[in-house]
Amino acid sequence: MLQKTWVKIFIWFMAIFFFFLASGVVISVLRPGPSENEAMSFMMGMMSAMDSSMMGVAMNIEHDNALQAVIALSASIALPVMVLSVAAGIGIRLWQRRDRNV
């Protein structure tokens, strides 16, 4: 079994994987904590990413009147659109069935 090429490749792959896994664990455990400059740059990056992400938009819903209006409009038209789409789907299904039986 150990003479087969695919077994040797698998063993090499697993050895390399576990080496890099162990190296990552050792480096993360023995590394000193982040400096104040690193922590501040991380926080600045997170805050700038919040402006254009869905999480940032969700946090600003209560302060944004335009966004509240869009949500109210989409909530009010959701049910009629669903009913219309179900009716259209049933109509198309019946229309295609009628053509097949002719």
ABEGO torsion letter per residue (X at the ends): XAABAAAAAAAAAAAAAAAAAAAAAAAAAABBBBBAAAAAAAAAAAAAAAAABAAAAAAAAAABAAAAAAAAAAAAAAAAAAAAAAAAAAAAAAAAAAAAAX
